[in-house]
Amino acid sequence: MTTYFSNFDTSVIWDDCDHSVTNYIGPTPTADEIAAIEKELGYKLPAAYIALMQSHNGGILSYNSINIIPAQDQTSGGLDITGIMSIGHTMRYSLGGYYGSKFWMQEWGYPDTGIYFGTTGFGGHALVMLDYSTCGPAGEPAVVYMDQEWNFQKTLLAKDFETFIQSLTPFPSNP
């Protein structure tokens, strides 16, 4: 059995503010809930995503910057990732919730090449997704930044979900 995040304290990435508790953090997902979400979305969730959600099911991030600067965002010094959607249907920002993965495809025209799981400081104009376009629906997806304002341009953030989480750092504060 693979252990995920063994050299990374995932508890430091979360900000359990009122908005997070009210809109993101869901109950610990059961095996049935995980299977239902996978069937509904048409993709197998990465084991590392499931492992993280079983310890803290979604939320606003305190470690919310990743050391990559998409071409269209050269002034920020990093990408502001605000939250990760929980596994479930009950929270507004859960994979099967009101603002879940299917919402972005149906209402905003995002391509159906994966699971949209991460919100950004750009609202619906940019999201973070598990990209299954090269690995297939049961493979290990890469994590990409998808920009609606730039014709849904993809920018690779990490080769897999565990690497993505371990790449997060506190967003730099302005002096």
HUUR-V626981 format. One record per residue. PSI is psi in degrees with one decimal (NA if undefined). Layout:
psi=PSI
psi=PSI
This chain:
psi=130.9
psi=136.7
psi=128.0
psi=148.6
psi=31.6
psi=-27.8
psi=25.2
psi=126.0
psi=97.9
psi=-16.2
psi=-23.1
psi=-13.6
psi=-15.2
psi=144.8
psi=102.4
psi=51.4
psi=171.5
psi=-43.0
psi=-38.9
psi=-47.2
psi=-39.5
psi=-32.7
psi=-20.4
psi=-52.1
psi=116.2
psi=171.3
psi=156.4
psi=126.1
psi=139.8
psi=166.9
psi=-38.4
psi=-40.7
psi=-41.6
psi=-46.9
psi=-39.5
psi=-42.9
psi=-43.9
psi=-42.8
psi=-45.0
psi=-42.1
psi=-19.6
psi=15.8
psi=146.0
psi=126.6
psi=142.2
psi=143.7
psi=-34.3
psi=-36.7
psi=-46.8
psi=-44.7
psi=-43.9
psi=-42.2
psi=-23.9
psi=-18.6
psi=-28.5
psi=102.6
psi=80.2
psi=170.6
psi=174.7
psi=144.3
psi=139.1
psi=-31.7
psi=93.7
psi=17.9
psi=143.0
psi=141.6
psi=68.4
psi=143.0
psi=99.3
psi=147.0
psi=-36.5
psi=-2.9
psi=47.2
psi=-15.9
psi=-14.5
psi=-27.3
psi=-0.3
psi=168.2
psi=123.9
psi=108.1
psi=116.1
psi=-35.5
psi=163.3
psi=129.9
psi=141.6
psi=162.3
psi=121.5
psi=-167.1
psi=-11.3
psi=-30.1
psi=148.4
psi=-43.9
psi=63.8
psi=159.1
psi=-33.7
psi=11.2
psi=-174.7
psi=-48.0
psi=35.3
psi=-176.1
psi=-43.9
psi=-32.9
psi=-45.7
psi=-32.5
psi=-45.1
psi=-41.1
psi=-29.1
psi=-5.1
psi=15.1
psi=143.0
psi=148.1
psi=73.7
psi=14.5
psi=-159.6
psi=122.0
psi=115.0
psi=-15.8
psi=131.3
psi=158.1
psi=174.1
psi=-3.4
psi=16.1
psi=-139.5
psi=-2.0
psi=-10.8
psi=135.7
psi=166.3
psi=135.3
psi=156.1
psi=114.2
psi=111.2
psi=9.6
psi=-25.9
psi=-17.9
psi=-12.2
psi=166.6
psi=-15.4
psi=4.0
psi=-173.8
psi=106.3
psi=150.5
psi=164.5
psi=126.0
psi=155.7
psi=126.5
psi=122.7
psi=110.5
psi=-35.7
psi=-18.3
psi=44.1
psi=40.6
psi=38.7
psi=136.6
psi=138.0
psi=122.5
psi=127.5
psi=-38.1
psi=153.8
psi=-23.2
psi=173.4
psi=-41.1
psi=-44.2
psi=-40.1
psi=-51.1
psi=-42.8
psi=-14.3
psi=-11.1
psi=142.8
psi=162.9
psi=139.9
psi=131.1
psi=135.0
psi=153.1
psi=138.3
psi=NA
